[in-house]
Amino acid sequence: MRVHQPTPSELSSFCYGMYSMYEFGRELNPNVAVFPLRGAHPFSVAYQRIAGMNNERTPDFLLLPLGTFTNLETNTERGLTTPEKTEVVKQSLQDYFATHPEARRILLVDEVMNGGTILQHYHLINRFLRENVPDAELRACAIEHGQHEPRGKYKNQSVRHGFHTIRVDSLFVMDREQYLPKVTRNGVFAVEIQDEKLEGILEQLEKTHDSRAQLKK
């Protein structure tokens, strides 16, 4: 796969988008932030780094092993089926609420190109909550790719469900292996994370933090 080098403008737009995501999360103050992996992994790393620079705590993070996965027995790759995604979401949320029964505010953070995937993830999570934690509130933060226009049901449903949308010039991390963890399966789904691949983005986040601090003076 070709390695995409983001332009300075793309990188700056992405980092400011990450700050918008973080500030929305801070305002919402969720008990748990849900990040479907692989795609939303860079967002979770950015969220954690910004919180650290601000000396602030994050909500609990729930990283869902969704997306293209590698079968370790056959070394083949494919996407998860809807029943498999349903089981991953169900099991992950069951495990979380078993140890955090008081949690009621849930934030979903996911990427958007056409919009179908975030809607699927939103509905799977919302279905579990309706059936198991009916008084919980689910909100979604959608990071949209500025070079692609979302289509289909996303436009209407994102408004109806109150999605908080953030548009960046380029989601250059989308489907790029150098920025994403590896989802594997050998009986159960697991995630192999190598955050050092995101170091260039994290360095730019720190520069953005310094620039924002100067503007506030």
N, C-alpha and C positions, 0 to 999 in steps of 0.2 A: 504494500500500500504506500502511495506517495505521501511523504511527510509535508504537511502544509505549514509554511512559515507565515504567521499572521503579520500584516503590515502594522506599523506603529499606530495608525488610526484604528485598526480593528482591535488591537490589544487594548488601547485606551478605552474604546467604547465598551469592550467586554468587562474591563475592570470597573468602570463606572456603573455598568449594569449589575455587577456583583454587589456594589455598595447599595444600590437601590433595593436589591433582594434582601440584603442584610437589614436595612432600615425598616423594610416592611415587616420582616420577622420580629425585629425588636419592638415595633409598635403593636404587633399582634400578640406577642408574648405567648407562643404556644408551649404546651407541655412537651410535645414531640414534633420534630421536623422529619418528614419522610422523603428520602431521596432514592428514586429508582435507579439502580445501577444496571447497565454501565453508564448511560448517557448523562445522568445528573451528578456523577461523582465529582467533576471539577467544581460544581456549585457547592457541594458539601465541604470541600477542602477550602474554598474561598471564604465560606461562611465562618469556618473555624479560625482561619487566619485573621480575618477582620476582627472577630471577637477578641482574639488574643492581643491585637494591636490596641484595642480600646479597653483592655483589661475588663472585659465583660464576659459573663457566662453565656453559654449557648443552651438551648433546650436540649433534651435528649435527641440523639440522632438515631433514626431507624433506616438502615441501608438495605434496600430490597434487592436481592440478586435477580434482576430481570434483564432481559435483552439477549443478544447473541451469546450462546455459551458453548464451551468445548467439552465434549464427552471424553473423559480421560481414558476410557477403555478402548475407544476406537479412534481417538484423535480427530474426530469430525466436528464441524460446527453447524449449528442451526439456531433459529429463533425459538423461543418458547411458544407452545400452543396456548390458547386461551385457558383450557383446564389447568395447565401447568402454572400459568400466571396466577390463576385464581387460588391454587393451593399454596403458592409462595406467599401471596398477600395474606391469606387466611392464617397460615401457620405463623408468619412473622408477627402479625397483629395479636394473635392469641398469646404468643410468648411475651410480647411487650405488656399487654394489659394484665397478664397474670402476675407480673411484678410491679405494675404501676396502675392499680385499679382506679386511682383517683384522677387519672389523666382525662381531660375532656376537650382540650383545644389541640387540634391536629393541623399541621401545615404540610401540604404536599408541594414540593419544588421539583419542576421537571422542564425539559426542553421542548420546544415546539418548532417543527418545520411545517408540516401540514396540519397537525393538531389531533390526529387520530389516536396516537399513543397516549398522550396525556389524558385524553378523555377516557380511554379504557382504564388507565390506572386510577383515575379519579372515581369512576363508577365502581370498580372492584373494591376500593377502600371504603367508599360510601355504603356499599351493600353490606360489608362486614359490620360497619358501625351501626347501621339501622337495625341489624339483626342482633347485635351483641351489646352495643353501647349507645342506645337510642338518643341519649341526651348530649352526645358529643357533637362538637362543631368542627366541620372540615372546611378548610380554606385552601386555595391553590394559588401558587405563584408560578406563572408561566413565563419562561425566558424564550422570547421569540427571535427567530433568525430574520434579520432585516432584509436579506436578499431573497427571501421566499415568502409568498403570501399564503397564510393559512386558508384552508378551504373546507368545503363540506359543512358538517355539523358543528365544527369547532367555533365558527364565528358566532352563531346563535347561542350555543350551549355555554361558551365561556362567559358570555354576558349574563345568561340566566343563572349560572351557578356562582356568579360574583368573582370570577378569576381576577387576580391582580396580575396584569401583564406588563412585562418589561421587554422592550425591543432593543436589541443590540445590532450593530452594523453587520457582524458576522459571528455565527456560532461555529468558529473554526475548530472547536473541540468535538463537534458532532461527528461520530463514527470514525474518529482518528485514534488509532490504537495507541499512539504514543502518549495520549492524555488520559486513557481510560483503563480501569482495572480489568482483570480477566475473570469472567464468570465460568466456573468449571462444574462438572458433575461427575461424581463417582459414587452413585447411590443417592446422595443429597447434593443440592446446589450449594456452592461456596464461592467466595470472592477472593481473588489474589490482588492486593493493592500495592502499587509502587508509586508513592506520592512524589518521589524525586523527579518523575517525568514532567511534573507540573511546575518545576522550580522557576522557570522563566516567567510564568504567569504570576506566581507568588511574589517574585521580586518586583514586578510591575505594580502589583497591589500595594506594596509598601511605598513605592514612589507616589502612587495615587493618594495614599493616606497622607503622606507628607504635603502634597499639593493642596489637598482639602484643608489640612490644618492651617496652612499659610493663608488660605482664602478667608478663614474664619477669624483671623486676627484683625 
